[in-house]
Amino acid sequence: MQFTAQQIASLLNGSIEGNPDVEVSNLAKIEEASLGDLSFLSNPKYEQFLYETNASIVIVNEDQQLLSAPKSTLTLIRVKNAYTAFSTLLNIYNEVRLDRKGREEPSYIHDTTTIGEDGYIGAFVYIGKGGKIGKNVKIYPQVYIGDNVIIGDNTTLFPGVKIYQDCVLGNNVTVHSGTVIGSDGFGFAPQDDGTYAKVPQIGNVIIEDDIEIGANTVIDRATMGSTILHKGVKLDNLIQIAHNVELGKNTVIAAQTGVSGSSKIGENVILGGQVGIVGHITVADKSQVQAQAGINRSITEANKKWAGSPVLGFQSNMRSQVIYAKLPDLEKRVRELERLLKENLKS
């Protein structure tokens, strides 16, 4: 698809400097762009490329000062926030690129499940009985949807997603490939003979609106009740959310983090990569936890930064790291003092 600078500027409420009729058909980074490409500049570190780029159109901030004239082939579109404007274009581009309709064969849909209009069902999809699929839902090939699953409008399930029975997904949810929703929680009761008896997991998973879940993430069903992801949660790839966990609104979790059973994570929490959280604790709203932290107790103070394993306040952890780095020198000093003390005692 091709768009003119005038069309893009109208879409973004921007102003044009250059040729309003120049056309672009591709999006590219400013340092790699070629003629026919659209790019943007928001980070001052990349400003030099504004004068070197081969892009046909670059989106810049309204207050971007020009140190020299750009190439004659370059048209600028000035907007309030270049990064936000380019993100808007990426979303539009992605919607067009991923727009699919209809039903491919072979696929299986139980006759008791209802499917909304304007959707897409790829080949080798299985949808069990008693379900309800909303409007404009895109279900890519090899997705499994168990019995009595409810999926809201405008939701996308990428190839290979598995959703077990009785789970509920809201509107505008995106689930990437390989993710499993509703698998059994890790529930086993120790027996007198040293073995473990399986505890049936009869709950479900509820995923509210406007949530995105990365690839190969696993969200376990509750033992009883529900594992709940509240509106606006964003999960990276390779995350484990255990049974009966509750994630608050707009919480963001990076890759390889594990949240153990029955923990309650507050709203607007940010968890870095490889964070580990023990079970049955709470994490207060707006907490920010550094990568590889180990949370072994509840965090009750809201809007604080944390780091380390076991977790400490961020500043305390930084001071501890400084001390830790000095330990080899401290050990040498202690050994030297011990040697001197022994010599003095002998004399």
C-alpha positions as CSV (number, residue, x, y, z in Angstrom):
1,M,0.0,0.0,0.0
2,Q,1.1,3.5,-0.7
3,F,0.3,6.7,1.2
4,T,1.2,10.3,0.4
5,A,2.6,12.7,2.9
6,Q,-0.6,14.6,2.8
7,Q,-2.6,11.6,3.8
8,I,-0.3,10.8,6.6
9,A,-0.3,14.4,7.9
10,S,-4.1,14.5,7.8
11,L,-4.2,11.2,9.8
12,L,-1.7,12.5,12.4
13,N,-2.9,16.2,12.5
14,G,0.6,17.2,11.4
15,S,2.1,19.9,9.2
16,I,4.2,19.2,6.1
17,E,7.6,20.6,5.1
18,G,8.4,19.5,1.6
19,N,6.4,17.6,-1.0
20,P,2.9,16.7,0.1
21,D,2.5,14.3,-2.8
22,V,5.5,12.1,-2.1
23,E,4.5,8.5,-1.6
24,V,5.8,5.8,0.9
25,S,5.0,2.1,1.1
26,N,7.2,0.9,3.9
27,L,8.2,1.7,7.5
28,A,11.8,1.8,8.4
29,K,14.4,2.9,11.0
30,I,15.8,6.3,10.1
31,E,19.4,5.1,9.9
32,E,18.4,2.2,7.5
33,A,15.6,3.9,5.4
34,S,15.6,4.1,1.6
35,L,13.6,6.1,-0.9
36,G,9.9,5.2,-0.5
37,D,10.3,4.6,3.3
38,L,8.6,6.4,6.1
39,S,10.5,6.9,9.4
40,F,10.5,9.0,12.5
41,L,12.9,10.9,14.9
42,S,12.2,11.4,18.6
43,N,15.5,10.4,20.3
44,P,18.1,13.3,20.1
45,K,20.9,10.6,19.8
46,Y,19.7,9.9,16.3
47,E,19.4,13.5,15.1
48,Q,22.4,13.2,12.8
49,F,20.5,10.7,10.7
50,L,17.9,13.3,9.9
51,Y,20.5,14.9,7.5
52,E,21.8,11.6,6.1
53,T,18.7,9.4,5.8
54,N,17.4,8.3,2.4
55,A,13.9,8.1,3.7
56,S,11.2,9.9,1.7
57,I,9.2,11.0,4.8
58,V,10.3,11.5,8.4
59,I,8.0,12.3,11.3
60,V,9.5,14.8,13.7
61,N,8.4,16.8,16.8
62,E,6.9,20.2,16.3
63,D,9.9,21.8,18.1
64,Q,12.6,19.9,16.2
65,Q,15.3,22.4,15.2
66,L,17.1,21.9,11.9
67,L,20.9,22.4,12.1
68,S,21.2,22.2,8.3
69,A,19.0,21.6,5.3
70,P,17.8,17.9,4.9
71,K,18.1,16.2,1.6
72,S,15.9,17.6,-1.2
73,T,14.2,14.2,-1.5
74,L,13.1,14.3,2.2
75,T,9.7,15.6,3.4
76,L,9.1,16.3,7.1
77,I,5.9,15.9,8.9
78,R,5.8,17.8,12.2
79,V,3.6,16.5,15.0
80,K,3.2,17.0,18.7
81,N,4.9,13.8,19.7
82,A,6.8,11.9,16.9
83,Y,7.1,8.6,18.9
84,T,3.4,8.5,19.7
85,A,2.5,9.4,16.1
86,F,4.7,6.7,14.6
87,S,3.2,4.2,17.1
88,T,-0.2,5.1,15.8
89,L,0.9,4.4,12.2
90,L,2.4,1.1,13.3
91,N,-0.9,0.1,14.8
92,I,-2.8,1.0,11.6
93,Y,-0.2,-0.8,9.5
94,N,-0.4,-3.9,11.6
95,E,-4.2,-3.9,11.5
96,V,-4.2,-3.8,7.7
97,R,-1.4,-6.4,7.5
98,L,-3.1,-8.9,9.8
99,D,-6.6,-8.3,8.6
100,R,-8.2,-11.7,7.7
101,K,-11.7,-12.8,7.3
102,G,-13.5,-16.1,6.8
103,R,-13.0,-19.7,7.7
104,E,-10.3,-22.0,6.4
105,E,-10.6,-25.8,6.2
106,P,-10.1,-28.2,7.8
107,S,-11.3,-26.8,11.1
108,Y,-13.7,-28.0,13.8
109,I,-16.3,-25.9,15.6
110,H,-18.9,-27.6,17.8
111,D,-22.4,-26.8,16.7
112,T,-23.3,-25.5,20.2
113,T,-20.7,-22.8,20.1
114,T,-21.7,-19.4,18.7
115,I,-19.3,-17.3,16.5
116,G,-19.7,-13.5,16.0
117,E,-19.5,-11.9,12.6
118,D,-16.5,-10.5,10.7
119,G,-14.1,-13.0,12.3
120,Y,-11.3,-15.3,11.0
121,I,-10.8,-19.0,11.8
122,G,-7.6,-20.6,10.4
123,A,-7.0,-24.1,9.4
124,F,-6.7,-26.9,12.0
125,V,-8.5,-24.8,14.6
126,Y,-10.5,-26.8,17.2
127,I,-13.3,-25.1,19.2
128,G,-15.2,-27.2,21.7
129,K,-18.9,-27.2,22.8
130,G,-20.8,-24.5,24.6
131,G,-18.5,-21.6,23.8
132,K,-19.2,-18.0,22.8
133,I,-16.8,-16.2,20.4
134,G,-17.4,-12.5,19.9
135,K,-17.3,-10.3,16.8
136,N,-14.1,-9.6,14.7
137,V,-12.2,-12.3,16.5
138,K,-9.1,-13.7,14.7
139,I,-8.2,-17.3,15.5
140,Y,-5.0,-18.4,13.7
141,P,-4.2,-21.9,12.6
142,Q,-3.7,-24.7,15.1
143,V,-5.4,-22.9,18.0
144,Y,-7.2,-25.1,20.5
145,I,-10.2,-23.7,22.4
146,G,-11.9,-26.0,25.0
147,D,-15.5,-26.4,26.1
148,N,-17.5,-23.4,27.4
149,V,-14.8,-20.8,26.6
150,I,-16.0,-17.3,26.2
151,I,-14.0,-14.8,24.1
152,G,-14.9,-11.2,23.7
153,D,-14.9,-8.9,20.6
154,N,-11.8,-7.9,18.7
155,T,-9.6,-10.5,20.2
156,T,-6.7,-12.2,18.4
157,L,-5.2,-15.7,19.1
158,F,-2.0,-16.3,17.2
159,P,-1.0,-19.8,16.0
160,G,-0.7,-22.6,18.5
161,V,-2.5,-20.9,21.4
162,K,-4.3,-23.4,23.8
163,I,-7.2,-22.3,25.9
164,Y,-8.6,-24.9,28.3
165,Q,-12.2,-25.3,29.3
166,D,-14.3,-22.7,31.1
167,C,-11.8,-19.8,30.6
168,V,-13.0,-16.3,29.8
169,L,-11.2,-13.7,27.6
170,G,-12.5,-10.2,27.3
171,N,-12.5,-7.6,24.5
172,N,-9.3,-6.5,22.7
173,V,-7.1,-9.3,24.0
174,T,-4.1,-10.4,22.1
175,V,-2.5,-13.8,22.8
176,H,0.7,-14.8,21.0
177,S,1.9,-18.2,19.8
178,G,2.5,-21.1,22.1
179,T,0.7,-19.6,25.1
180,V,-1.4,-21.9,27.3
181,I,-4.3,-20.5,29.3
182,G,-6.0,-22.6,31.9
183,S,-3.6,-25.5,32.4
184,D,-3.7,-27.1,35.8
185,G,-2.2,-25.3,38.7
186,F,0.7,-27.0,40.6
187,G,-1.4,-28.7,43.2
188,F,-0.2,-31.9,44.9
189,A,-0.8,-33.1,48.5
190,P,2.0,-35.0,50.2
191,Q,1.0,-38.4,51.4
192,D,2.2,-40.5,54.4
193,D,4.1,-42.9,52.1
194,G,6.1,-40.0,50.5
195,T,4.1,-39.8,47.3
196,Y,2.0,-36.9,46.2
197,A,-1.7,-36.9,45.4
198,K,-3.1,-34.7,42.6
199,V,-5.4,-31.9,43.8
200,P,-8.0,-31.4,41.1
201,Q,-7.9,-27.9,39.6
202,I,-11.6,-27.0,39.0
203,G,-11.4,-23.2,38.7
204,N,-10.7,-21.2,35.6
205,V,-8.8,-18.2,34.2
206,I,-10.4,-14.8,33.6
207,I,-8.6,-12.4,31.3
208,E,-10.2,-8.9,31.2
209,D,-10.2,-6.3,28.4
210,D,-7.2,-4.7,26.6
211,I,-4.6,-7.3,27.6
212,E,-1.7,-8.6,25.6
213,I,0.1,-11.9,26.4
214,G,3.5,-12.8,24.9
215,A,4.5,-16.1,23.3
216,N,5.0,-19.3,25.3
217,T,3.5,-17.8,28.5
218,V,1.5,-20.1,30.8
219,I,-1.4,-19.0,33.0
220,D,-2.7,-21.7,35.3
221,R,-6.3,-22.2,36.2
222,A,-7.4,-21.8,39.8
223,T,-7.8,-24.7,42.2
224,M,-11.1,-23.1,43.0
225,G,-12.4,-19.8,41.8
226,S,-10.4,-17.9,39.2
227,T,-6.9,-16.8,38.3
228,I,-7.5,-13.2,37.2
229,L,-5.7,-10.7,34.9
230,H,-7.4,-7.4,35.3
231,K,-7.8,-4.8,32.5
232,G,-4.7,-3.5,30.7
233,V,-2.2,-6.1,31.9
234,K,0.8,-6.6,29.6
235,L,2.8,-9.9,29.8
236,D,6.1,-10.6,27.9
237,N,7.1,-14.0,26.6
238,L,8.0,-17.0,28.8
239,I,6.1,-16.0,31.9
240,Q,4.5,-18.4,34.5
241,I,1.4,-17.2,36.3
242,A,0.3,-19.8,38.8
243,H,-3.1,-20.8,40.1
244,N,-5.3,-18.3,41.9
245,V,-2.9,-15.4,41.1
246,E,-4.4,-12.0,40.6
247,L,-2.7,-9.3,38.5
248,G,-4.0,-5.7,39.0
249,K,-4.9,-3.2,36.3
250,N,-2.2,-2.1,33.9
251,T,0.5,-4.2,35.5
252,V,3.5,-5.0,33.2
253,I,5.7,-8.1,33.6
254,A,8.9,-8.8,31.6
255,A,10.1,-12.2,30.4
256,Q,10.9,-15.3,32.5
257,T,9.2,-14.0,35.6
258,G,7.3,-16.5,37.8
259,V,4.5,-15.6,40.1
260,S,3.6,-18.4,42.6
261,G,0.1,-19.5,43.6
262,S,-2.4,-17.2,45.3
263,S,-0.2,-14.1,45.2
264,K,-1.9,-10.7,44.6
265,I,-0.1,-8.2,42.4
266,G,-1.4,-4.6,42.6
267,E,-2.2,-2.1,39.9
268,N,0.4,-0.4,37.7
269,V,3.1,-2.7,39.0
270,I,6.3,-3.2,36.9
271,L,8.2,-6.5,37.3
272,G,11.5,-6.8,35.4
273,G,12.8,-10.0,33.8
274,Q,13.4,-13.2,35.8
275,V,11.7,-11.9,38.9
276,G,10.6,-14.6,41.3
277,I,7.6,-14.2,43.6
278,V,6.7,-16.7,46.3
279,G,3.1,-17.7,46.9
280,H,0.4,-16.2,49.1
281,I,1.9,-12.7,49.3
282,T,0.8,-9.2,48.0
283,V,2.7,-6.6,46.0
284,A,1.5,-3.0,46.5
285,D,0.3,-0.8,43.7
286,K,2.9,1.0,41.5
287,S,5.8,-1.1,42.8
288,Q,8.8,-1.3,40.5
289,V,10.9,-4.4,40.8
290,Q,14.3,-4.8,39.2
291,A,15.2,-7.8,37.1
292,Q,16.2,-11.0,38.9
293,A,14.8,-9.9,42.2
294,G,13.4,-12.4,44.5
295,I,10.2,-11.3,46.4
296,N,9.9,-13.6,49.5
297,R,7.5,-11.4,51.5
298,S,4.7,-9.0,50.9
299,I,5.4,-5.5,49.7
300,T,3.0,-3.2,51.5
301,E,4.3,0.2,50.6
302,A,3.0,1.6,47.3
303,N,5.0,3.4,44.6
304,K,8.4,2.1,45.8
305,K,11.4,0.6,43.9
306,W,12.8,-2.8,44.9
307,A,15.8,-4.9,43.9
308,G,17.9,-7.9,45.0
309,S,17.2,-11.4,46.2
310,P,15.8,-11.5,48.8
311,V,14.3,-8.2,47.8
312,L,15.3,-4.9,49.5
313,G,14.5,-1.3,48.9
314,F,16.3,-0.2,45.7
315,Q,18.7,2.2,47.5
316,S,19.5,-0.3,50.2
317,N,20.2,-2.9,47.5
318,M,22.5,-0.5,45.7
319,R,24.5,0.2,48.9
320,S,24.7,-3.5,49.6
321,Q,26.1,-4.1,46.1
322,V,28.8,-1.5,46.8
323,I,29.8,-3.3,50.0
324,Y,29.7,-6.6,48.3
325,A,32.1,-5.4,45.6
326,K,34.6,-4.4,48.4
327,L,34.5,-7.7,50.3
328,P,37.7,-9.2,48.7
329,D,39.6,-6.1,49.8
330,L,38.0,-6.2,53.3
331,E,38.9,-9.9,53.6
332,K,42.6,-9.1,52.8
333,R,42.6,-6.3,55.4
334,V,41.1,-8.6,58.1
335,R,43.6,-11.3,57.4
336,E,46.5,-8.7,57.6
337,L,45.1,-7.5,60.9
338,E,44.9,-11.0,62.2
339,R,48.5,-11.6,61.2
340,L,49.7,-8.5,62.9
341,L,47.7,-9.3,66.0
342,K,49.3,-12.7,66.3
343,E,52.8,-11.3,65.8
344,N,52.1,-8.7,68.6
345,L,50.8,-11.4,70.9
346,K,53.9,-13.5,70.3
347,S,56.2,-10.6,71.1
